[in-house]
Amino acid sequence: NGFKTDKVIEEEINLDSEIQNDGAIINTLTITRKHSGGAEKYDYWNRVNTDYLRVYVPLGARLLSASGHTVDVYVPPIDYSAAGFKEDQDVAKIESFLTIDQSSGTHVFEESGKTVFGNWVYVSPGESVAVVYKYLLPFKIDFSSKIKNHGVVVQKQASLNASKFKAAVRFPSAQKIVWSYPDSLAASAKIWEFEDILSADKFFGAVFETGGN
């Protein structure tokens, strides 16, 4: 029921990664979807964009909060069992572990070795919606080690329009950058910033020491 409106959706993804004093990492991911339809020559591009948005994060990440989505209860249009439909075993396995976050209604499950947050997101023509996920990563940075490294891999969904992507990684104390990738990574003592068009999978990161400029 999305009427092919993804063609007229502009998407921007912002990741703010806050590293705590104990090395724990809290990410705030903001996905802004803007509907540029409304006056298109094709009527189906002037409809509401209906999207079951899924965000794949490292396995074991814990959702802290979610906002901007629409809490929608799915009701099957027919009785699939009575109609003789066969159950897909892969889908059944995923759904068997699905839980619903009580505070936000977010679907939380595992798929392809990742933890997944899923929600319905509706955007009307001429409007934009910002969906925000805040979550705790399942690993920490060991600040007691002299040499440390941290990297971020961003995986693009196949066939999706290229999105604008911006990221900031913030540290609690100054770090001396020993090596970074890519060369365009704006890495200073307390913050790394990365920006690119998500036309393919992206990676950025650095090797660093505590202290220094």
N, C-alpha and C positions, 0 to 999 in steps of 0.2 A: 504493500500500500504506500510505497514511497514515490510512485509516479516518475521514476528516473530523475528526481530532483537533485541527486548528488552532483549532477552536471553543473548546476548553478549554485553550488555551495562552496564558499571560500572558508578555509579552515586554518586557524593559527594555533600552534601548540606551544605552551610555555611551561618549562620545568624549573622549579625553584627547589634546590637540594640544600638542606640545612644540616650541616654536620655538628653534632652535639659534642660537649666536652668529653664524654665517655666514648666517643667514636661512633655512636649510633647515628643513623642517617634518616631524616624525615623529609620525604619528598612531597611537594605540593604541585600537582599537575593540573594546568588549566587548559581546556580545549574550547576555543571559541569558534562557533559555527555561524557564518553569516549567509543568509538566503538572499541572493541577488535577483531572484525571479520576481514575478508580479506583473510584468508587462512584456513577457516573452511571446513570440509568435506561436509557440507550441503551448497549448493549454496545460499539458501535464507538467511543464516547468513552472507554472504559476500556482501549484498546489503546495500544501504543507509538507515539509520534508519530515518523514517518519524514519527514525534510525534506532536500531538496537545497538547502541554503542558499547563496545567491549575494549577494555584496556588491559593489556597483558603485561604483568610486572613479574619480578623475580619470585620464584616459588617460595612460599612461606611469608611473603610480605603481609602486613596486617593493616587493614583499612581503619583509619582513625575518623574520617568524616567524608561526606560526599554531598554535593549540592548542585543545583542548576538543572537537574534532570526532572523527568515526570514519573511519579510512581504510578505504574499502570499494571493492573492485574490481568494476566492473559487468560482468556476464556476460549477453549477450542471451539471452532465453528461447527464441528460435528463430533459424534462419538466415534473416534477412530477404531476402537476395538470392535464395536458392533459393525462397523463398515468393512471389517476384514483387513485393516492396514497392518503391516508387519512392523515391529519395533526395531529401530536401528540400534544395534548393540553399542556402538561408539557414543551415540547421543545418550542412550540410557545410562551408560557408565558415568558420563559427565554429570547428568542430572541427579544421579544417586548421591553425589557428594556436594550438591549445591546447597548453600545456606543463604539466608536473607538477613542482611544487616538490619537490625530492628530500628535503629535511629534514622536511617536514610532510605530503607527499602532496596538497597543495592544488592544485586545477585553476586555472590562470591563463590567461585568454583575453580577447579583445576583443569587445564587443557594444554596439551603439547609441552608438558614440563614447566608450565607457568601458572601463577595465580592470576585469576581473571576477575575484573570488576565489570559488571554489565548493568546497563540501565537504558530505558527508552528515553530518547531525546527528540523533541518536536520543535521545528523552527518554521515560523510562518514567513511568507514572502515579504521582503523588505525589513525583516527583523534579524536579530542575532541572539544567540544563547551561549552563555559561558558555563561549562560543566567543570566542576572543581573536585579533584580527588586528593585527599591528604592521607599518606600511608607511611608506615615504618618499614624500612628494609630489613631483611632477615639476617644481615651481617653488620659488622662494625669495622671501623678503621682502628688498627692497633697503634695508638700514639706512642706507646713505649718503645716501639721499634725505631731504629735510627733512620732507615730508609723505608719509605712507604709508597704505595701507589694506589691510584683510584681512577677508574674509567667508567664511562657511560656508553652503552650500546643502545641505539634507537633503531628499531626495526619498522620499516614501512609496510603497510598492508598492500599486497599486490593489487594492481589495477585501480587503486584509489588515486584521485588527483593529488599532485604534489602539494604539501602543506608547508606553511612557514613554520620554522622551528627555532625557538630560542631557549637557552638554558643558562642557569647561574648556579654554581656550586660554591657555597659559603662555608668557611672554616672558622672555628672559635678562636684560633690564634694564628699568628703569622707563620707562613710556610715558605721555605726556600725551594723554588722550582729547579729540579735537576734536569728534567727532560719533559717535553710535552708534545702531544700530537692532537690535531695537526698543527702546522706552523702558524695558522691563523688563530689558534686558541689564545684568547686574551687572558693570560694567567698572571695574576698579581699575588701579593702576599696573603691576602685573605679571601680572594674570590676569583673563580674561573668563569669566563663567559664564552659561550659558543652560540653561533647563529648560522643557519643555512636553510636551504630549501630541501625539504624531505622528498627528494626525487628517487632516492635509494636509501638503503640502510646506512647509518652514520655511526661513527665512533669518535669520542674525544676523551682525553685523559692525560695524566701526568705522573711522574715520579717526583717525590718531594721529601724534604727534611723539615722538621720543626724548627722554627726560628729563621731569621734572615729576612731579606727583602723580597 
